[in-house]
């Protein structure tokens, strides 16, 4: 397979070239994610808040509402937000050229016209680059269609990897889901045991980290990590975890601790088989975490 083909699957995504767009889209996704959080029936570990990959973009999936259902999908091929209902009604909002303020107002106006009442805490959640309320944020308006589409195409590839790897685990497992909080695509395996939380854990953390887990993810980078990366984290971090080997060779345990391993996106995207290297990384952390964490693998793995 040629490198050209790999670049189509895993294109370069230099954060310096699309950071303004990335931040705008992050805030767009927080608005949509908060609507889902408010209206979708509660699930453990905040799974009622998350978004999902679709064949055209990123979606809420169907959200129950009174006697119908509705769905909000970022169509990242045509670059519009499409809101559809089971009553055969639809609203379409273009993404390019809108400030966060305009997007926020257009979304809630469209929902109202569709007979849907939604209310959110209309400020960004844990975004160091902005604390401006959505309704008044005119600053964030950049939208480069090329980079948003490339970002989504990477997420599609990662969705396939995670869905494939998920099939090897028989225990409690999360959906493959997009957390709009930190804009990462995630998959989580659980041991079945409750975890002891750290002192001062927030309400959000108490729900998210209530049980022993191995979490996998991909994220595009941020103000601190200036390139995309794959991560895997074992919680709680068992003693001796970081003494265990990782694969491929360029993977490493984070010096910041927290039981986290990293594999930088640019280190594998042009390799002969990027997907295999990502799965090798996931498997090496799984072996390390289950070994050092003394997971009882009998009921957690399919017997061949």
Secondary structure, DSSP 8 states (H G I E B T S, - for coil): --HHHHHHHS----HHHHHHHHHHHHHHHHHHHHHHHHHS---GGGTTS-BEE-SSEEE---EEETTEEEEEEEETTTTEEEEEETTS-EEEEE-TT--HHHHHHHHHHHHHHTT-------S-SS-TT--S-GGG--S-----HHHHHHHHHHHHHHHHHHHHHHTTB-S-B---EEETTTTEEEEEEEEEEE----TT--HHHHHHTSEEEEEEEEE---SSS-S-EEEEEEES--TTGGGS--SSTT-EE-TT-TTEEEEEGGGTTTSTTHHHHHHHHHHHHHHHHHHHTT---GGGB---
